């Protein structure tokens, strides 16, 4: 067996061991919870604790984008060429942008959920008979819906400042757009004496409906997104199969003129296809 085949076999064995350890750990937690005890930390230690723990720590401490230069370096060693290392280094900023965009999306969703919780708690506090300023203080402390703007908004509410203006400023953060509705409800309740709790109930219902609609759309588009990612990974599977069959595709792709041409064309088509598929998904989400 060639050195490339041995490396592929070692990588496959490591991945299989990791998956087996994760599956056993998950099934063990499920058995403990379904047994009624609810304590996950009791019982015998899982099999293969050292590899599973090391892999878990690596996943927690190493950013996902650093796998790009690592894989590129490994392919450069296996293929005896510097091109994979250069490609892996070039993919580092792209994957970092993807990770930052994903983290920003998660933060936006958490901020939106906090705003919905703020409206619900504030409506309950007002309905319980508290003054709007005191109710806003309690609701903000309980839900965290004001985020970094909480001191400014609470100071305006406590000392008679412009609470709607402070809420409008806080609503500029991605995901906190619902605070604009809260500012409108506050202004109408203070200026015209309308019921603040009733307006907050309607605002909370509208924000929940928007969130559920986005979640439903995201669930419907999950299949298309997964299909695009799976199709993007098929060339890597083809390389693994060719290596397992002894064809040595890395030598052909990296050390022959025809292979370099095919590699360049394949990377170009792969990038365009993935960009086009994800663009369609993002367009559907935006619509």
C-alpha positions in Angstrom: 0.0 0.0 0.0 1.3 3.5 -0.9 2.0 6.2 1.6 -1.1 8.1 0.4 -3.3 5.1 1.0 -1.9 4.6 4.5 -2.5 8.3 5.3 -6.1 8.0 4.1 -6.7 4.9 6.1 -5.3 6.6 9.3 -7.6 9.6 8.8 -10.6 7.3 8.2 -9.8 5.4 11.4 -9.5 8.5 13.4 -12.8 9.9 12.1 -14.5 6.5 12.8 -13.2 6.4 16.4 -14.4 10.0 16.9 -17.9 9.2 15.6 -18.1 6.0 17.7 -17.1 7.9 20.9 -19.6 10.7 20.2 -22.4 8.2 19.5 -21.7 6.2 22.6 -21.5 9.4 24.7 -24.8 10.6 23.3 -26.6 7.2 23.8 -25.3 7.0 27.4 -26.7 10.5 28.2 -30.0 9.5 26.6 -30.2 6.3 28.7 -29.5 8.2 31.9 -32.1 10.9 31.2 -34.8 8.4 30.1 -34.2 6.3 33.2 -35.6 9.2 35.2 -32.5 10.1 37.2 -31.6 13.1 35.1 -28.0 13.1 36.3 -25.7 12.7 33.4 -22.5 12.8 35.3 -23.0 9.5 37.1 -22.1 5.9 36.0 -19.1 4.3 34.5 -16.8 6.5 32.4 -17.2 6.2 28.6 -15.0 4.0 26.5 -12.1 5.7 24.8 -12.2 8.8 27.0 -8.8 10.1 26.0 -9.4 10.4 22.2 -12.9 11.7 22.6 -11.8 14.3 25.2 -8.9 15.4 23.0 -11.0 15.8 19.9 -13.6 17.7 21.9 -11.0 20.1 23.2 -9.6 20.6 19.8 -13.0 21.4 18.4 -13.6 23.9 21.2 -10.2 25.7 21.0 -9.4 25.6 17.3 -11.3 27.9 15.0 -12.9 26.1 12.0 -11.1 28.2 9.4 -7.7 26.8 10.6 -8.7 23.4 9.2 -8.1 24.9 5.8 -4.4 25.5 6.0 -4.0 22.2 8.0 -5.7 20.2 5.3 -3.8 22.1 2.6 -0.5 21.3 4.3 -1.4 17.6 4.6 -2.3 17.5 0.9 0.9 19.3 0.1 2.9 16.7 1.9 1.0 13.8 0.4 1.1 15.3 -3.1 4.6 16.6 -2.9 3.4 20.0 -4.2 3.1 23.5 -2.7 -0.2 24.2 -4.4 -2.4 22.7 -1.8 -0.7 24.6 1.0 -1.2 27.9 -0.9 -4.8 27.0 -1.6 -5.4 26.2 2.1 -3.8 29.5 3.2 -6.0 31.3 0.7 -9.1 29.7 2.1 -8.4 30.9 5.6 -9.9 34.4 5.3 -12.9 33.0 3.3 -13.8 30.5 6.0 -13.2 33.2 8.7 -15.7 35.4 7.0 -18.2 32.5 6.8 -17.7 31.8 10.5 -18.1 35.5 11.5 -21.2 35.8 9.4 -22.7 32.7 11.1 -21.9 34.0 14.5 -23.4 37.4 13.6 -26.6 35.6 12.5 -26.8 33.6 15.7 -26.3 36.8 17.8 -29.0 38.5 15.7 -31.4 35.7 16.5 -30.6 35.7 20.2 -31.1 39.5 20.3 -34.5 39.2 18.6 -35.6 36.5 21.1 -34.5 38.8 23.9 -36.6 41.6 22.5 -39.6 39.4 22.3 -39.1 38.3 25.9 -38.7 41.9 27.0 -42.1 42.9 25.5 -43.8 40.0 27.1 -42.3 40.6 30.6 -42.9 44.4 30.3 -46.6 43.8 29.4 -47.0 41.5 32.5 -45.3 44.1 34.8 -47.5 46.9 33.5 -50.6 44.8 33.8 -49.6 44.0 37.4 -49.9 47.7 38.2 -46.3 48.9 38.1 -45.3 52.2 36.6 -43.8 52.0 33.1 -40.3 53.1 34.3 -40.2 50.5 37.1 -41.7 47.9 34.8 -39.1 48.6 32.2 -36.3 48.2 34.7 -37.5 44.9 36.0 -38.3 43.6 32.4 -34.8 44.6 31.1 -33.0 42.9 34.1 -35.0 39.7 33.6 -34.9 39.4 29.8 -31.7 41.2 28.8 -33.6 42.6 25.8 -31.9 46.0 25.8 -28.4 44.6 25.6 -25.6 47.1 25.7 -28.1 50.0 25.5 -29.7 49.0 28.8 -28.0 51.7 31.0 -28.9 54.5 28.6 -32.5 53.4 28.2 -33.0 52.8 31.9 -31.5 56.1 32.8 -33.9 57.9 30.4 -36.8 56.0 32.0 -35.7 56.8 35.6 -34.9 60.5 35.2 -37.6 61.5 32.7 -35.5 61.4 29.6 -36.4 60.5 26.0 -37.2 56.8 26.4 -38.5 56.4 22.8 -35.4 58.0 21.4 -33.1 55.8 23.5 -35.1 52.7 22.4 -34.8 53.8 18.7 -31.0 54.1 19.2 -30.9 50.6 20.7 -32.9 49.3 17.8 -30.1 50.0 15.4 -28.4 46.8 16.4 -29.1 43.8 14.1 -31.9 41.8 15.5 -33.2 44.5 17.9 -35.5 46.1 15.3 -38.5 45.2 17.5 -37.4 47.9 19.9 -38.8 50.4 17.4 -42.2 49.0 18.0 -41.6 49.3 21.7 -40.6 52.9 21.3 -43.8 53.6 19.3 -46.0 51.9 22.0 -44.2 53.9 24.7 -44.7 57.2 22.9 -48.4 56.5 22.2 -49.0 55.4 25.8 -47.3 58.5 27.3 -48.6 61.1 24.9 -52.1 59.9 24.4 -52.8 57.8 27.5 -53.4 54.6 25.5 -53.0 51.2 27.2 -49.3 50.2 27.1 -49.9 46.5 28.0 -52.3 46.0 25.1 -49.9 47.5 22.6 -47.1 45.4 24.0 -49.2 42.2 23.6 -49.9 43.0 20.0 -46.2 43.9 19.4 -45.0 40.6 21.0 -47.5 38.6 18.9 -46.3 40.3 15.7 -42.6 39.7 16.5 -43.3 36.1 17.4 -45.1 35.6 14.1 -42.2 37.1 12.2 -39.7 34.8 14.0 -41.8 31.7 13.4 -42.1 32.6 9.7 -38.3 33.0 9.4 -37.8 29.7 11.2 -40.2 27.9 8.9 -38.6 29.3 5.8 -35.1 28.3 7.1 -36.4 24.8 7.7 -37.7 24.6 4.2 -34.5 25.8 2.7 -32.3 23.5 4.8 -32.6 20.7 2.3 -31.4 22.9 -0.6 -28.5 24.2 1.4 -27.5 20.7 2.5 -27.7 19.5 -1.0 -25.4 22.3 -2.3 -22.8 21.6 0.4 -23.0 17.8 -0.3 -22.5 18.3 -4.0 -19.6 20.6 -3.2 -17.9 17.8 -1.2 -18.2 15.2 -4.0 -14.9 16.0 -5.6 -13.1 15.3 -2.3 -14.9 11.9 -2.1 -13.8 11.2 -5.7 -10.1 11.9 -4.7 -10.4 9.5 -1.7 -11.9 6.8 -3.9 -9.2 7.2 -6.5 -6.6 7.0 -3.8 -8.1 3.9 -2.3 -8.1 2.3 -5.8 -4.4 3.1 -6.2 -4.9 5.7 -9.0 -2.8 8.4 -7.2 -5.0 11.3 -8.3 -2.9 13.8 -6.4 0.1 13.1 -8.6 -2.0 13.4 -11.7 -3.6 16.7 -10.7 -0.5 18.4 -9.2 2.3 17.2 -11.5 0.9 17.0 -15.0 -0.2 19.7 -17.4 -3.6 18.1 -18.1 -4.1 17.5 -14.4 -3.4 21.1 -13.5 -5.8 22.3 -16.2 -8.5 19.9 -14.9 -7.8 21.1 -11.3 -8.1 24.7 -12.3 -11.3 24.2 -14.2 -12.8 22.1 -11.5 -12.0 24.6 -8.7 -13.5 27.4 -10.8 -16.7 25.5 -11.6 -17.0 24.3 -8.0 -16.7 27.8 -6.7 -19.2 29.2 -9.2 -21.7 26.4 -8.6 -21.5 26.7 -4.8 -21.8 30.5 -5.0 -24.8 30.3 -7.3 -26.6 27.7 -5.2 -26.1 29.7 -2.0 -27.1 32.9 -3.7 -30.4 31.3 -4.6 -31.0 30.2 -1.0 -30.1 33.6 0.3 -32.4 35.2 -2.2 -35.3 33.0 -1.0 -34.5 33.9 2.6 -34.5 37.6 1.8 -37.7 37.5 -0.1 
